[in-house]
Amino acid sequence: MHRGSELEIRRKMLEDRAVDVDGFSGQQLLLQPSRCLVLLWFLDRVKRKPAQRKKVLFIDARHHFRQIDRAHRDWTPEQIEFISNIVRVYRGEAPKPTAEASS
């Protein structure tokens, strides 16, 4: 896919208000090539709350990772739960306790 086509698809998804949450993790995550950026998009065309229909939650997760080795990173279950709780609170839901909070 050409970069222009990819940008057009993203623009259209945002204009159509199909995106609920957009997350950015930075480079070298999940054993991807070092120049590959990981973007997480959560789509929801039927947003539950009218006030959120014109909003998109953007999560900058560049500093939330576990370093596997010099070239690779991933997320711990606790970090995944932390990011999930941000989304839950944004959507008006109660956060779930993390493993750290329950121990």
C-alpha positions as CSV (number, residue, x, y, z in Angstrom):
1,M,0.0,0.0,0.0
2,H,1.3,3.4,-0.9
3,R,1.8,6.0,1.9
4,G,-0.7,8.4,0.3
5,S,-3.4,5.6,0.2
6,E,-2.8,4.7,3.8
7,L,-3.1,8.4,4.9
8,E,-6.4,8.7,2.9
9,I,-7.8,5.6,4.6
10,R,-6.9,7.0,8.0
11,R,-8.4,10.4,7.2
12,K,-11.6,8.8,6.0
13,M,-11.9,6.7,9.1
14,L,-11.5,9.7,11.3
15,E,-14.0,11.8,9.3
16,D,-16.5,9.0,9.5
17,R,-16.0,9.0,13.3
18,A,-15.3,5.2,13.2
19,V,-12.2,5.6,15.4
20,D,-12.8,5.4,19.2
21,V,-9.2,5.0,20.5
22,D,-5.9,5.5,18.7
23,G,-2.8,4.3,20.5
24,F,0.9,4.8,19.5
25,S,3.6,2.7,21.0
26,G,6.7,3.9,19.2
27,Q,9.4,1.8,17.6
28,Q,10.8,-1.7,18.1
29,L,7.7,-3.1,19.8
30,L,6.5,-6.7,19.4
31,L,9.5,-7.9,17.5
32,Q,8.8,-5.6,14.5
33,P,11.6,-4.2,12.4
34,S,13.2,-1.2,14.1
35,R,11.7,1.4,11.8
36,C,8.2,0.0,12.1
37,L,5.7,2.0,14.3
38,V,2.9,0.2,16.1
39,L,-0.4,1.9,15.9
40,L,-3.5,0.5,17.7
41,W,-6.9,1.5,16.4
42,F,-10.1,0.6,18.2
43,L,-13.1,1.2,15.9
44,D,-16.6,1.9,17.2
45,R,-19.1,3.4,14.8
46,V,-21.8,3.3,17.4
47,K,-20.2,5.1,20.3
48,R,-22.3,4.7,23.4
49,K,-22.3,8.3,24.6
50,P,-23.3,11.2,22.4
51,A,-20.5,13.4,23.9
52,Q,-17.9,10.9,22.6
53,R,-19.1,10.7,19.0
54,K,-16.9,13.6,18.0
55,K,-13.9,12.5,20.1
56,V,-11.0,10.1,19.7
57,L,-8.9,9.1,22.6
58,F,-5.2,9.2,21.7
59,I,-2.8,7.2,23.9
60,D,0.9,7.8,23.7
61,A,2.3,4.6,25.0
62,R,5.9,5.2,23.9
63,H,7.2,5.0,27.5
64,H,5.2,2.0,28.5
65,F,7.1,-1.2,27.6
66,R,9.4,-3.8,28.8
67,Q,12.9,-4.0,27.1
68,I,13.5,-7.6,26.0
69,D,16.9,-7.0,24.5
70,R,18.7,-4.1,22.9
71,A,16.5,-4.2,19.8
72,H,13.1,-5.4,21.0
73,R,10.3,-4.4,23.4
74,D,6.9,-5.7,24.5
75,W,4.2,-5.1,27.0
76,T,3.8,-6.8,30.4
77,P,0.3,-7.9,31.4
78,E,0.3,-5.1,33.9
79,Q,1.1,-2.5,31.2
80,I,-1.6,-3.9,29.0
81,E,-4.1,-3.6,31.9
82,F,-3.0,-0.1,32.6
83,I,-3.7,1.0,29.0
84,S,-7.0,-0.9,29.0
85,N,-8.0,0.9,32.2
86,I,-7.3,4.3,30.5
87,V,-9.8,3.2,27.7
88,R,-12.3,2.0,30.2
89,V,-12.3,5.3,32.2
90,Y,-12.6,7.2,28.9
91,R,-15.6,5.2,28.0
92,G,-17.2,5.8,31.4
93,E,-16.6,2.3,32.6
94,A,-15.0,1.3,36.0
95,P,-11.3,0.4,35.8
96,K,-10.4,-3.2,36.7
97,P,-7.8,-3.9,39.4
98,T,-4.4,-4.7,38.1
99,A,-2.3,-7.6,39.4
100,E,-0.1,-5.1,41.3
101,A,-3.1,-3.5,43.0
102,S,-4.6,-6.9,44.1
103,S,-1.4,-8.3,45.6
